[in-house]
Amino acid sequence: MILEDSKVVEIYTDGACKGNPGVGGWGALLRYAGHECEIFGGEKLTTNNRMELLAAIRALESLKRPCKVHLHTDSQYVQKGISQWLDSWKLRNWRTSNRKPVKNEDLWRLLDSLAQQHEIEWCWVRGHSGHVDNDRADQLANRGVEMIASENF
């Protein structure tokens, strides 16, 4: 199903981790038809890659119906994983080309399932390069870290 360009949801996602593994956060900025929504959260013991994946997952979960989406991430792991590596992993029963188990398989499976519900263009943006919307997603991810870190005290 092709959706009109005027109906595109712009999503900017980012993950953050203080220590790797450590306290992590994810954030997403969603923009549609002149409206914006910011979401964020975190986990106590996680990795940066898990937070990058979770940012995309939580953003897609927040959509109420099938949408045309431009999802912007500064994670090549997420962008290449979903657009280049995923099909091969699935063909190899969730194994890498080196026959090792795919890391974060649980999140990749969830992201794959969510992505199939939408028409998504996966866009990579350089992180920490002054891209305003990516910087906002980074700030949201860091709010997620702060929220979790403050729960530990």
matplotlib code that plots the C-alpha trace (Angstrom):
import matplotlib.pyplot as plt

x = [0.0, 1.5, 0.6, 0.6, 3.7, 1.6, 0.9, 4.6, 5.5, 9.0, 10.7, 14.1, 15.5, 18.6, 20.0, 22.4, 24.3, 26.5, 28.9, 28.4, 26.8, 25.4, 22.4, 20.8, 18.1, 16.3, 14.4, 12.3, 10.9, 7.8, 6.4, 3.2, 1.0, 2.5, 2.3, 5.2, 5.5, 8.5, 8.9, 11.7, 12.6, 15.5, 16.8, 19.1, 21.6, 21.8, 23.9, 24.0, 22.9, 19.8, 18.8, 19.2, 16.9, 14.5, 14.1, 13.0, 10.7, 9.0, 8.5, 6.9, 4.8, 3.3, 1.8, -1.9, -2.3, -0.2, 1.9, 4.5, 7.5, 10.9, 12.8, 16.1, 18.7, 22.4, 23.0, 24.5, 23.8, 20.1, 20.0, 22.1, 20.7, 17.1, 17.8, 20.8, 21.5, 18.0, 17.0, 20.2, 20.0, 16.5, 17.6, 20.4, 18.1, 19.2, 22.9, 25.6, 27.7, 30.3, 27.6, 27.4, 24.0, 22.7, 23.1, 19.8, 17.8, 14.7, 14.7, 15.5, 12.5, 10.2, 11.5, 11.0, 7.4, 6.7, 8.4, 6.2, 3.2, 4.4, 6.1, 9.4, 12.4, 15.4, 17.6, 21.0, 22.1, 25.5, 25.3, 26.5, 26.8, 24.5, 21.4, 18.7, 16.2, 18.8, 20.2, 16.6, 16.4, 19.8, 18.6, 15.5, 17.7, 19.8, 16.6, 15.8, 19.3, 18.8, 15.3, 16.7, 19.8, 17.8, 15.7, 18.9, 19.4]
y = [0.0, 3.4, 6.3, 9.9, 12.0, 14.5, 11.7, 11.1, 10.7, 12.0, 10.2, 10.9, 8.4, 8.0, 5.8, 6.7, 4.6, 5.6, 2.7, 0.0, -1.9, 0.6, 2.8, 3.5, 5.7, 6.0, 8.9, 9.7, 12.8, 12.2, 14.8, 14.6, 17.3, 20.1, 18.2, 16.9, 14.2, 13.4, 10.1, 8.7, 6.0, 3.9, 0.7, 0.1, -2.3, -2.2, -1.4, 1.5, -0.7, -2.0, 1.6, 2.6, -0.3, 0.4, 4.0, 2.9, 0.2, 2.6, 5.2, 2.7, 1.2, 4.7, 4.9, 4.1, 2.9, 2.0, 5.0, 6.1, 6.9, 8.5, 7.1, 9.0, 7.3, 8.1, 4.4, 2.5, -0.6, 0.1, 1.5, -1.2, -4.0, -3.4, -2.5, -4.7, -7.5, -8.6, -10.8, -12.7, -13.2, -14.6, -17.0, -18.2, -18.8, -15.6, -16.3, -13.9, -14.7, -16.0, -18.4, -16.6, -15.8, -12.3, -10.0, -8.4, -10.9, -10.2, -6.5, -7.2, -9.6, -7.0, -4.2, -6.4, -7.1, -3.5, -2.4, -4.7, -2.7, 0.5, 1.8, 3.0, 4.8, 4.2, 7.3, 7.6, 10.9, 11.7, 12.0, 15.0, 17.0, 19.9, 18.2, 19.9, 17.0, 14.4, 16.6, 16.7, 12.9, 12.7, 15.0, 12.8, 9.7, 11.4, 12.3, 8.6, 7.9, 10.6, 9.2, 5.7, 7.0, 9.1, 6.0, 4.3, 6.9]
z = [0.0, -1.0, 1.2, 0.2, 0.9, 2.8, 5.3, 6.2, 9.9, 10.5, 13.4, 14.9, 17.3, 19.5, 22.3, 25.0, 27.6, 30.5, 30.5, 28.0, 29.6, 32.0, 32.6, 29.2, 27.7, 24.5, 22.9, 19.9, 18.3, 16.1, 13.8, 11.8, 10.1, 12.2, 15.5, 17.6, 20.2, 22.4, 24.1, 26.1, 28.6, 29.8, 31.5, 34.4, 32.8, 29.0, 26.0, 23.6, 20.7, 22.7, 23.4, 19.7, 18.8, 21.6, 20.4, 17.0, 18.5, 20.9, 18.2, 15.9, 18.7, 19.3, 15.8, 15.9, 12.3, 9.3, 8.2, 5.7, 7.9, 7.5, 10.5, 11.1, 13.2, 13.9, 14.4, 11.5, 13.5, 13.3, 9.8, 8.2, 10.4, 9.3, 5.7, 4.8, 7.3, 8.6, 5.7, 5.8, 9.6, 9.2, 6.4, 8.6, 11.6, 13.4, 12.9, 11.5, 8.5, 11.1, 12.4, 15.7, 17.3, 16.3, 19.3, 20.5, 18.5, 20.7, 19.8, 16.1, 15.9, 17.5, 15.2, 12.2, 13.2, 13.7, 10.5, 8.5, 9.6, 8.0, 4.8, 6.2, 4.8, 7.1, 7.0, 8.6, 10.0, 11.4, 15.2, 17.1, 13.9, 14.7, 13.2, 15.2, 15.3, 15.9, 18.8, 20.3, 20.1, 21.8, 24.6, 25.0, 25.3, 27.9, 29.8, 29.8, 31.3, 34.0, 34.9, 35.4, 37.2, 39.6, 40.5, 41.8, 44.6]

ax = plt.figure().add_subplot(projection="3d")
ax.plot(x, y, z, "-o")
ax.set_aspect("equal")
plt.show()
